[in-house]
Amino acid sequence: MIIIITGASSGIGRELSRYYAPNNNLYLLSRREDKLSSLSKELKLLGANSVEIYQVDVSDFDKLQKITQEIAQKEPIIDMIIANAGISLGHSHNGYSSFKDLKKVVDVNFLSVHALLEHLIPSLNQGSKIVLISSLASIITMPSSIAYSSSKRALNAYAQGLRTLLKPNAIEVINILPGFIKSPMTDKNNFQMPFILTTQQGIKRIIYAIENSKRCYKFPKRFFIIIKLLSFIPISIRDKFIASLKKDKK
Ligand SMILES: NC(=O)c1ccc[n+]([C@@H]2O[C@H](COP(=O)([O-])OP(=O)(O)OC[C@H]3O[C@@H](n4cnc5c(N)ncnc54)[C@H](OP(=O)(O)O)[C@@H]3O)[C@@H](O)[C@H]2O)c1
């Protein structure tokens, strides 16, 4: 298979790259070239047919699109694109981000996905998959994660529309909403993360969603149910509850 993965240099993206390495042709994108370069060597040892790495900040849309055009020229058919690159501002600031910070989060977590896909979609075939890594944080917005939740909720809306748009071409759009998974992103959090999964537990569920073509897969289930129940209660009560949540220091 020809597989493109963004945010391959660490965390979830790196583990997915390892999982999909054997017998596949991988295109890996992220900013840290040294990490991609050492990963590439490892993936060849794991049995990858080929590994191409691209150093790019996905919010540099012009550079990203030059790369995707180059890949599309080389590969008439692409089997899977995993849009995984993402950032969070963390929860240590007061939540009211500067415009610059909010724009960066929206650019990386949301707009980059369309910049990535625009020139690649014509190379997708029947049965090709687009995997969009969103978050359970897209369902409910904490005051300290306005930028992150907004960007991921926009991604859900995008996924929903794209899925219907591409259905006649039998191209699958898989939107995945994980809760907390251990990774360099969550290692920075200094509060309790309910139901946090180990990296391997998280990856296992993501692969399950991909291989079973789940349209919108939310996990862990217990955390999703709690968040969903919160979204059903009246806004006035919910807002009071959210405001009352204290961030426990580790
Ligand atoms: N871990 C969780 O609990 C969790 C939960 C829900 C959703 N998610 C989502 O899962 C995805 C992966 O997160 P993770 O936990 O694996 O975090 P991570 O370890 O921090 O990895 C993030 C990846 O995205 C890349 N990236 C970040 N900004 C980029 C940019 N501007 N341009 C190109 N690449 C960029 C990073 O590579 P470089 O730094 O080399 O660029 C890195 O490879 C994210 O979309 C995140 O929102 C994570």
The ligand as a Tripos MOL2 file, in Angstrom:
@<TRIPOS>MOLECULE
LIG
   48    52     1     0     0
SMALL
NO_CHARGES

@<TRIPOS>ATOM
      1 N1         -2.2620   12.0110   22.8200 N.am      1 LIG1
      2 C1         -3.5400   12.2470   23.0480 C.2       1 LIG1
      3 O1         -4.0490   12.1020   24.1740 O.2       1 LIG1
      4 C2         -4.4390   12.6570   21.9220 C.ar      1 LIG1
      5 C3         -5.8250   12.6310   22.1390 C.ar      1 LIG1
      6 C4         -6.6740   13.0040   21.1210 C.ar      1 LIG1
      7 C5         -6.1560   13.3930   19.9060 C.ar      1 LIG1
      8 N2         -4.8270   13.4380   19.7180 N.ar      1 LIG1
      9 C6         -4.3230   13.8630   18.4230 C.3       1 LIG1
     10 O2         -3.4430   12.9010   17.9150 O.3       1 LIG1
     11 C7         -2.4990   13.5330   17.0400 C.3       1 LIG1
     12 C8         -1.0940   13.1060   17.4180 C.3       1 LIG1
     13 O3         -0.8410   13.5540   18.7400 O.3       1 LIG1
     14 P1          0.2500   12.8890   19.6900 P.3       1 LIG1
     15 O4         -0.4070   12.6480   20.9780 O.co2     1 LIG1
     16 O5          0.9390   11.8040   18.9940 O.co2     1 LIG1
     17 O6          1.2040   14.1450   19.9040 O.3       1 LIG1
     18 P2          2.7690   14.3550   19.6330 P.3       1 LIG1
     19 O7          3.5500   13.2170   20.1530 O.co2     1 LIG1
     20 O8          3.0410   15.7290   20.1260 O.co2     1 LIG1
     21 O9          2.8770   14.2960   18.0560 O.3       1 LIG1
     22 C9          2.4180   15.3150   17.2490 C.3       1 LIG1
     23 C10         2.9840   15.0880   15.8660 C.3       1 LIG1
     24 O10         2.5040   16.1540   15.0280 O.3       1 LIG1
     25 C11         3.6170   16.7670   14.3880 C.3       1 LIG1
     26 N3          3.3780   18.1810   14.2130 N.ar      1 LIG1
     27 C12         2.9880   19.0810   15.1470 C.ar      1 LIG1
     28 N4          2.9330   20.2990   14.6090 N.ar      1 LIG1
     29 C13         3.2980   20.1660   13.3190 C.ar      1 LIG1
     30 C14         3.4520   21.0810   12.2550 C.ar      1 LIG1
     31 N5          3.2150   22.3840   12.4140 N.pl3     1 LIG1
     32 N6          3.8490   20.6120   11.0680 N.ar      1 LIG1
     33 C15         4.1140   19.2910   10.8930 C.ar      1 LIG1
     34 N7          3.9680   18.3790   11.8430 N.ar      1 LIG1
     35 C16         3.5820   18.8250   13.0530 C.ar      1 LIG1
     36 C17         4.7980   16.5210   15.3310 C.3       1 LIG1
     37 O11         6.0000   16.4820   14.5980 O.3       1 LIG1
     38 P3          7.1130   17.6430   14.5770 P.3       1 LIG1
     39 O12         7.1650   18.2290   15.9500 O.co2     1 LIG1
     40 O13         8.3430   16.9180   14.1580 O.co2     1 LIG1
     41 O14         6.6290   18.5860   13.5400 O.co2     1 LIG1
     42 C18         4.4940   15.1280   15.8500 C.3       1 LIG1
     43 O15         4.9830   14.1570   14.9640 O.3       1 LIG1
     44 C19        -2.7550   15.0290   17.1700 C.3       1 LIG1
     45 O16        -3.5680   15.4590   16.1070 O.3       1 LIG1
     46 C20        -3.5160   15.1560   18.4690 C.3       1 LIG1
     47 O17        -4.3380   16.2900   18.5090 O.3       1 LIG1
     48 C21        -3.9380   13.0780   20.6900 C.ar      1 LIG1
@<TRIPOS>BOND
     1     1     2 1
     2     2     3 2
     3     2     4 1
     4     4     5 ar
     5     4    48 ar
     6     5     6 ar
     7     6     7 ar
     8     7     8 ar
     9     8     9 1
    10     8    48 ar
    11     9    10 1
    12     9    46 1
    13    10    11 1
    14    11    12 1
    15    11    44 1
    16    12    13 1
    17    13    14 1
    18    14    15 2
    19    14    16 1
    20    14    17 1
    21    17    18 1
    22    18    19 2
    23    18    20 1
    24    18    21 1
    25    21    22 1
    26    22    23 1
    27    23    24 1
    28    23    42 1
    29    24    25 1
    30    25    26 1
    31    25    36 1
    32    26    27 ar
    33    26    35 ar
    34    27    28 ar
    35    28    29 ar
    36    29    30 ar
    37    29    35 ar
    38    30    31 1
    39    30    32 ar
    40    32    33 ar
    41    33    34 ar
    42    34    35 ar
    43    36    37 1
    44    36    42 1
    45    37    38 1
    46    38    39 2
    47    38    40 1
    48    38    41 1
    49    42    43 1
    50    44    45 1
    51    44    46 1
    52    46    47 1
@<TRIPOS>SUBSTRUCTURE
     1 LIG1         1 GROUP 0 **** ****
